[in-house]
Amino acid sequence: MAATVKKSVAVEDVNVTFEDQQKINKFARSTNRVTELKDEIEAKKKSLQNLEDASEDILMLDDDDLSIPYHIGDVFISHTQEDTLLMLEAAKEALKEEIKSLESRVTSIQEVLGDLKIQLYAKFGNNINLEADES
């Protein structure tokens, strides 16, 4: 008969102070915010790709006198090919700046998350799981 050895893991009772709970809550809120920002970045990147595709399609047009409708707010306004390309370039630059700003916010939040993770793992060890589920 084979003998099985059971490892007994001693679970430490660690008191969770109000400050600890605040850190845990801040970690959870920050993690959710990072997820939201990443989703927003992906949406903006998709919009940027759509604008780039539209620019390429307009460049392929042979007729320079063709009036191209451009969506502004709730209406479409017709512009020349050159004006439409300039407007698309301005929109692309604005989106690139927004993406850059969002990415810097994600980076700063991730730095805070890293600090919180160090503090919480130092106190709670393996009794706390701060790793995101990759489902």
Secondary structure, 3 states (H helix, E strand, C coil): CCCCCCCCCCCCCCCCCHHHHHHHHHHHHHHHHHHHHHHHHHHHHHHHHHHHHHHHHHHCCCCCCCCEEEEECCEEEEECHHHHHHHHHHHHHHHHHHHHHHHHHHHHHHHHHHHHHHHHHHHHHHHCCCCCCCC
